[in-house]
Amino acid sequence: MWHEARRTEKKIKELMVDHKRRAERRRAYYESRLGDPSQLLRITGSAIKLHADAEQHFFHENPEKSLMLWQGDNETRIDRFDGRALLDYLPPNDPNVPIQSSEERDYREELNFERFRDLIENERRNVTEAECLEDIEAEWTRLLERHKAMMKKLQQQIPESSSSHGISYDYGTTRQEESNSEEESHLLEDILGLLMI
């Protein structure tokens, strides 16, 4: 009986340690994903020399070829790349209808303020454009280093294969973890049920 209790206790301990490791890996994964995805967007460019091509310029800027008739109006022409050409319906413009209410106007002003907030703040603090770009670059570098550190931490927490000679026979497949919370809760209930007996 003592051996059976010891065996049960050992199984429970292994399950709890496994559950704790899984929770740590899950927490590290979610912490690495917490950042705003738009902050991971990096746009870079390089200076290039433009070569003027008069023939191409004439082809693309020729009003006869690049302009098309406005929908429902034979006199007005618009650019063929204009997005308004894709609209199915154009509402008529009624000059008697007020353009926007005061609430909409306030909302639009607030949006415009938010749009240019960083520029206004930099001008207020007397920060040059180069300094601002350096700050942004430093912030990006910090974010990427943090992300790499989290990914490295996740990779280190993945348990190594039990083979001691470094050969793995899994052919590139990885063990899938149980992520179903219901199964985990049932497992914990079973463990607690065994402890109560």
Residue pairs with C-beta under 8 A, 6 or more apart in sequence:
8 194
12 191
12 194
12 195
15 187
15 191
16 191
19 184
19 187
19 188
21 157
21 159
22 177
22 178
24 157
25 154
25 157
25 158
25 177
26 179
28 150
28 153
28 154
28 157
29 154
31 150
32 147
32 150
32 151
32 154
35 143
35 147
39 143
40 143
40 147
42 140
59 65
60 66
63 77
66 79
66 80
67 77
67 78
67 79
67 80
68 77
68 78
68 79
68 80
68 85
69 76
69 77
69 78
70 76
70 77
70 78
71 84
71 85
71 87
71 90
72 90
78 84
78 85
84 90
100 108
113 120
118 132
122 129
122 132
161 168
161 170
178 184
